[in-house]
Amino acid sequence: MGRRRAPELYRAPFPLYALQVDPSTGLLIAAGGGGAAKTGIKNGVHFLQLEQINGRLSASLLHSHDTETRATMNLALAGNILAAGQDAHCQLLRFQTHQQKGKTKAEKAGSKEQGPRQRKGAAPVEKKSGAETHQEGIELSVENLQAVQTDFSPDPFQKVVCFNHDNTLLATGGTDGFVRIWKVPSLEKVLEFRAHEGEIEDLALGPDGKLVTVGWDLKASVWQKDQLVTQLHWQENGPTFSNTPYRYQACSESGTFLGLGTVTGSVAIYIAFSLQRLYYVREAHGIVVTDVAFLPEKGRGPELLGFHETALFSVAVDSRCQLHLLPSRRSVPVWLLLLLCVGLIITTIVLLQSVFPGFL
């Protein structure tokens, strides 16, 4: 029996590092690039339209946004605003989708160059920054908003970005170990403090104003603004493995499932509360998985899922976006269990009445 393989949903013309899914529009947003090096590898953010076609989930290129010399390494999504980590900076992008009303003469003249819908294995059409791509009556445009430098180490690099619960604030972390909080969309800095000695690996803003950070210093910390609330240190709070270095890598929101991508390219899906593994593809990418994202359970999510319980997308340096589907697990509906219980009670009473006349 051959090795289990995940279907390839899309292949970009550059390495992929970041992934987001917009639940309201069903857009899959994948970003990456070759950076500033003059290798001929472009940098961009690709907007993919997710659709159910003949019972299968597919993706087609709707818009390609050129990020010029900067590769996007991390993404956060708030409505129709993207926060993109590019080198030491955070760039805000606003995208809009609407039904196409009619093409201009220039668009009609260029329709032959646009070609057919972009599918797996097809070379996507690159557009200039701010250009619009038209496809099956849908228009998508992207606008560059504010940008700000968020990391100031000798080799500055933003490693993580996230929005708060009401999308009014943005938190960034990078190689200098500082957390910086910014207003959205002005990117005015409202708070700055050192959270870790060394790089910040991940962070999350809670609805109560608390902030969770994890870093290369083996610590996971909870903050109320810039005041430390509590802290975990792997050597003190984690499992003990002699002569093996471990550190906290990521902090994530709780949910039904947990998606995992590994440095060897494997992808897995677990039940969040029990860590029971439900799905696993060994070396799905064959190289480090750079990001994973679930198809949201709201918006267009249920429509796109079909008869599957969940869908996980993964991207890697191999330029591929893969789809990992978890079939619905068979379960007995609650109403059927109640009906069986009632039937069992009635059957028991009838049997007792037949064996012991006058029982009732």
C-alpha positions in Angstrom: 0.0 0.0 0.0 1.4 3.4 -1.0 1.9 6.3 1.3 -1.2 8.4 2.0 -1.1 11.7 0.1 -3.1 14.9 0.6 -4.6 16.6 -2.5 -2.7 19.6 -3.9 -5.2 22.5 -3.9 -2.9 25.2 -5.4 0.7 25.8 -6.4 2.1 29.3 -6.3 5.1 30.6 -8.2 7.0 31.3 -5.0 7.5 29.7 -1.5 4.5 30.0 0.7 4.9 31.1 4.3 1.5 32.5 5.6 -2.1 31.5 5.3 -5.5 33.0 6.2 -9.2 32.1 5.4 -11.9 34.7 5.2 -15.1 33.1 6.4 -17.5 35.6 4.9 -16.3 35.4 1.4 -14.7 31.9 1.3 -11.4 33.4 0.2 -8.2 31.5 0.9 -5.3 34.0 1.2 -1.7 32.6 0.7 1.4 34.7 0.8 5.2 34.4 0.5 8.0 35.0 -1.9 11.7 35.0 -2.5 12.5 38.2 -0.6 14.8 40.9 -1.8 17.4 38.6 -3.3 17.6 38.9 -7.1 16.7 35.3 -7.9 13.8 36.0 -10.1 11.3 34.6 -7.5 8.5 37.0 -7.1 6.8 38.2 -3.8 3.1 38.3 -3.5 -0.3 37.7 -1.8 -2.6 35.4 -3.7 -6.4 35.5 -3.1 -8.0 32.1 -4.0 -11.7 31.6 -4.4 -12.9 28.4 -2.7 -15.7 26.5 -4.3 -17.5 23.2 -4.3 -17.4 21.7 -7.8 -18.9 18.3 -8.4 -18.7 17.5 -4.7 -15.0 18.4 -4.4 -13.5 21.5 -2.7 -11.3 23.4 -5.2 -9.5 26.7 -5.4 -9.0 29.2 -8.2 -6.8 32.3 -8.4 -9.0 35.4 -8.1 -6.3 38.0 -7.6 -2.5 38.3 -7.3 -1.1 41.2 -5.3 2.5 42.1 -6.0 4.5 43.0 -2.8 7.5 44.1 -4.8 10.8 43.3 -3.0 9.3 42.1 0.3 8.1 38.5 1.0 5.2 38.2 3.4 6.2 35.9 6.2 3.1 36.2 8.6 -0.5 37.3 8.2 -3.4 38.3 10.4 -7.0 38.9 9.2 -9.6 41.3 10.6 -12.6 41.6 8.3 -11.3 42.9 5.0 -8.0 44.1 6.4 -4.8 42.1 6.3 -1.8 42.7 8.5 1.3 41.4 6.6 4.7 40.9 8.2 7.3 41.8 5.7 10.9 41.9 6.9 11.0 44.3 9.8 7.7 46.0 8.8 4.0 45.5 9.1 1.9 46.4 6.1 -1.8 46.8 6.2 -3.8 45.8 3.1 -7.5 46.3 2.5 -9.3 44.0 0.0 -12.8 44.3 -1.4 -14.9 41.9 -3.5 -18.0 42.9 -5.4 -20.0 41.7 -8.4 -18.7 42.9 -11.7 -21.0 45.4 -13.4 -19.2 45.6 -16.8 -15.8 45.7 -18.3 -14.1 48.8 -19.6 -12.5 48.8 -23.1 -9.1 48.3 -21.5 -10.4 45.3 -19.6 -12.0 43.8 -22.7 -8.8 44.3 -24.7 -6.8 42.6 -22.0 -9.2 39.7 -21.5 -7.3 37.4 -23.8 -4.2 37.9 -21.8 -5.9 37.0 -18.5 -6.7 33.5 -19.8 -8.9 30.9 -18.1 -9.5 30.2 -14.5 -6.3 29.3 -12.7 -6.4 25.7 -11.3 -3.9 23.4 -9.7 -0.7 23.2 -11.7 -1.5 26.2 -13.8 0.8 29.2 -13.9 -1.1 32.1 -12.2 -1.3 35.5 -13.8 0.6 38.2 -12.0 -0.9 41.7 -11.8 0.6 45.0 -10.7 0.0 46.2 -7.2 -3.5 47.6 -6.9 -4.8 46.1 -10.1 -8.1 44.3 -10.3 -8.7 40.7 -11.5 -12.0 39.8 -12.9 -13.3 36.2 -12.8 -16.8 34.9 -13.4 -18.5 38.1 -12.4 -16.4 38.7 -9.3 -14.0 41.6 -8.8 -11.3 41.9 -6.1 -9.2 44.9 -5.5 -6.4 45.4 -3.0 -5.2 48.7 -1.5 -2.1 49.4 0.5 -2.8 51.2 3.7 -0.4 52.2 6.5 3.0 50.5 7.1 5.3 50.7 10.1 8.6 49.2 11.3 7.9 46.8 14.1 11.3 45.3 15.0 14.6 47.1 15.7 17.1 44.3 16.4 20.5 44.4 14.5 18.9 41.9 12.1 15.3 43.1 12.3 12.4 40.8 11.5 8.8 40.7 12.4 7.9 37.1 13.4 4.2 37.3 14.4 1.2 39.6 14.2 -2.4 39.4 15.5 -5.5 41.5 16.0 -7.5 41.9 19.3 -11.1 40.7 19.6 -12.7 43.8 18.2 -10.0 44.5 15.6 -9.1 48.0 17.0 -5.6 47.0 18.1 -2.7 45.1 16.5 0.1 43.3 18.3 3.5 42.5 16.8 6.5 40.6 18.0 9.9 39.9 16.4 13.6 39.1 16.9 14.3 41.9 19.4 11.9 40.4 22.0 9.6 43.4 22.3 5.9 43.4 22.1 4.4 46.5 20.4 0.7 47.4 20.3 -0.7 49.5 17.5 -4.0 51.2 16.7 -5.8 50.1 13.6 -5.8 51.4 10.9 -3.5 54.3 11.8 -0.7 52.1 13.2 -0.1 54.6 16.0 2.0 52.9 18.7 0.2 52.7 22.1 2.4 50.3 24.0 5.9 48.8 23.9 7.7 46.5 26.3 10.3 43.7 26.4 8.5 40.4 26.8 11.4 37.9 26.2 15.1 37.7 26.1 15.5 36.8 22.4 13.0 36.2 19.7 9.2 36.1 20.2 7.8 33.0 18.6 4.0 33.7 18.9 1.5 35.9 20.7 -2.3 36.1 21.2 -4.5 38.9 22.4 -7.4 37.9 24.6 -10.9 39.5 24.9 -10.1 40.6 28.5 -7.1 42.6 27.4 -4.6 40.0 28.4 -1.7 39.1 26.2 0.0 35.7 25.9 3.6 35.4 24.5 6.0 32.6 23.9 9.7 33.0 23.1 13.1 31.5 22.5 14.0 31.9 26.2 11.8 28.8 27.0 9.1 30.9 28.6 5.4 31.4 28.1 4.1 34.6 29.7 0.7 36.2 30.4 0.6 40.0 30.5 -1.9 42.6 31.5 -0.7 45.5 29.3 3.1 45.5 30.2 2.7 43.9 33.7 3.5 40.2 34.0 0.6 38.2 35.4 2.0 34.7 35.3 4.8 32.8 33.6 5.7 29.2 32.7 9.2 28.0 32.1 9.7 24.7 30.3 12.5 23.5 32.6 10.2 24.0 35.6 6.7 23.4 34.3 7.2 21.1 31.3 8.0 17.3 31.1 11.5 16.3 32.0 13.7 14.9 29.2 17.3 14.7 30.0 19.7 16.3 27.6 16.9 17.4 25.3 16.2 21.1 24.7 12.6 22.2 24.5 10.8 25.5 24.2 7.3 26.8 23.9 6.6 27.3 20.2 3.0 28.6 19.7 -0.1 29.8 21.5 -3.4 29.2 19.8 -7.1 29.8 20.4 -9.0 26.7 21.8 -11.5 25.0 19.5 -12.8 21.6 18.4 -9.7 20.6 16.5 -6.0 21.3 16.6 -4.0 21.4 13.3 -0.3 20.6 13.3 2.4 21.0 10.7 5.9 19.7 11.4 9.4 20.6 10.3 9.5 17.4 8.3 6.5 18.3 6.3 3.9 16.1 8.1 0.4 17.3 8.8 -2.0 16.1 11.5 -5.4 16.9 13.0 -6.2 16.2 16.7 -9.2 16.6 18.9 -8.3 19.8 20.9 -9.4 18.7 24.4 -8.0 15.1 24.3 -5.2 15.3 21.7 -6.6 12.2 20.1 -5.2 12.0 16.6 -7.8 11.7 13.8 -5.8 12.4 10.7 -2.1 12.2 9.8 -0.1 12.4 6.5 3.6 11.7 6.9 5.8 14.2 5.0 2.8 15.6 3.1 5.0 18.4 1.9 8.4 16.8 2.3 9.8 20.1 3.7 8.9 22.3 6.7 5.3 23.3 6.9 5.2 27.1 7.4 1.5 27.6 8.2 -1.8 25.8 8.6 -5.4 27.1 8.8 -8.8 25.5 9.3 -11.8 26.3 7.1 -14.0 28.4 9.6 -17.2 26.8 10.9 -19.1 30.0 10.2 -19.9 32.1 7.1 -19.4 30.0 4.0 -17.5 27.3 5.9 -20.4 24.8 6.3 -21.4 25.2 2.6 -17.8 24.5 1.5 -17.2 21.6 3.9 -20.0 19.5 2.3 -20.1 16.2 4.1 -16.8 16.6 5.9 -16.3 17.4 9.5 -13.5 19.9 9.0 -10.9 21.0 6.4 -7.3 22.0 7.1 -5.1 23.9 4.7 -1.3 23.7 4.8 1.4 25.6 3.0 5.2 25.1 2.8 8.4 26.3 1.2 7.6 23.9 -1.6 5.1 26.5 -2.9 2.2 24.1 -2.5 -1.1 24.6 -0.7 -2.6 21.2 0.3 -6.1 20.3 1.5 -6.6 17.9 4.4 -10.2 16.7 4.8 -11.6 14.9 7.9 -14.6 12.8 7.0 -17.6 13.1 9.3 -17.3 10.5 12.1 -20.3 8.2 12.4 -22.3 9.0 15.5 -25.8 8.2 16.8 -28.1 11.3 17.0 -29.4 12.2 20.4 -33.0 11.9 19.3 -32.4 8.3 18.2 -30.8 7.4 21.6 -33.8 8.9 23.4 -36.2 6.9 21.1 -34.3 3.7 21.8 -34.5 4.3 25.6 -38.2 4.9 25.4 -38.7 1.7 23.3 -36.6 -0.3 25.8 -38.6 0.9 28.7 -41.9 0.0 27.0 -40.6 -3.4 25.9 -39.5 -4.1 29.5 -42.9 -3.2 30.9 -44.7 -5.4 28.3 -42.5 -8.4 29.1 -43.0 -8.0 32.9 -46.7 -7.7 32.4 -46.8 -10.9 30.3 -44.6 -12.9 32.8 -46.3 -11.4 35.9 -50.0 -10.8 35.1 -51.3 -8.0 37.2 -47.9 -6.4 37.5 -49.5 -3.0 36.6 
